[in-house]
Amino acid sequence: MNNPAPMNVVVLAAQRPGTVDPLALAHHVSHKCLIPTAGRPLIAHVLETLSSHPFVNDIRVSIERHAFDDIASIVGQLEVSSDQIQCIASSDNLADSVIAAMAQMQDGPAIITTADNALLTVGAIDAMAEMLNGDADVALAMAPKSAVLKAHPDGQRRFYKFSDDRYSNCNLYGLSGHYALRAAEIFRGGGQFAKKAGRIVDSFGLINLLLLRSGWISLPGAMARISKRIGLTIKPVVLANGRNAIDVDNDRSYRIVSGLVGQTAG
């Protein structure tokens, strides 16, 4: 890849409004991203991988204001410039949180990930940068089922069926610029989106929804159909390293990530 444009990053670290993550409660911290993992807070692993990457420019951590000091303390222990990583107050939903964070950074390619994505690899960032420096407006990282199970046999239990393979989401998304932010509207309402069939139909269209749920279409084919629907070119980034699809959702996955985070990624 020749002279890739620097990428900004949004790290989503807030709680759902009105809730406290059960895993955070179990570990006596205010947020899941602060849970000790292999000797450091969970988010520290994410921020270290991002900030040490040569393609990454500014990083904004989207989180509630009352947690700013906690994040600042973690950042202070990393070898980063004083202004590369900053906090920005989260909004009530993912879409507005992403929009607010990106508004604080210069226009250009950006990736979005979550604070529990502690197994994020350098290779995944490279792959997103390559896609966003091509013709994609939006990039979506996925890992094949075989790669995820190779990384850990119980690392992920949910896979999306397409005609070419089964894939797991890697909680890693890319936008080629501010103009592509309208893709974030798909996720307004946060993690409950997938449970609201009416909103999926509105965003993707009934035929696309049926094809996605039936597994009768390939992953690239599905992204091409959705691209036509929303007027942006969405392309999948298929990652060979299945670690990227294993994040911290519950005690089981926390134990898996804790065991893997100190190991060299294959």
C-alpha positions, 0 to 999 in steps of 0.5 A: 500500500503506497502512502495511505491517508492517516486514519482517525479512530473512534473507540466506543466505550460508553454504557447503554443509557440507564444500565451498568454492564453486569461484568463491570459490576462483578469486577467493581468498576464503573465500565466494562472497559475498565475491567482488569485484563492481563494486568491492565484495564481492557481499553488499555490494550485497544488504545495501545494497539491503535496508538502504536500503529503508523497509519493511526492519527487522532483517537477519540474515546466516546464515553460518559463525562464522569469517566473522563478521569479514568480514561485519562489515567490509563492514557497517561500510562501509555507512550503516546503524545498528550493530544493523540487520545482524547475523550468526548462525551457519548450520546444516547445512541451509537450513531450520535456518539460516532457523529459527535466524535468524528466532528472533533477530528479532521475529515478523512478515513476513520475506523470505529471499534469498541473498547472491549476489542482487546485482541485487535491486531495490527493486520486488521488495521492494515486491512481497513486502511487498504480498503478505505484508501481504495473505492470503499465508502464504508468497510466492515470487518468480518472473520470466517468461522474457521478462522475464529474457531482456530483462534479459540474453539469457544471464542465466538458462538454466533455466526452469520450465514452467507452462501460462501461461508459463515462469518463473525462480526469483528466490531471494526468498521471504517468510513472513508470520510465525513460524507459516509457518516449517513451509514451510521444512521443504520445503527441508531438505537445501538445494539438493539437494532438487530432485534427491531425487524421494522428498522432493518427492513427500512434500512436494507429493504425486505428482499435484502433482509430475506436474502441475508437471513436465508443465507442465499447470498454471498457476503460480497453480494450482500454488501453490494445489494445494501450499498445500492440501497443506501447509496454508499459503497460498502465492502467487507474486509475478511480477516484471516486472523480470527482473534479479531472477532473475539471480544468481551461480552460476558464472563466466558469471553472475558476469560478467553480474551484474558488468556489470549491477550498476552499471546502473540497473534498468529 
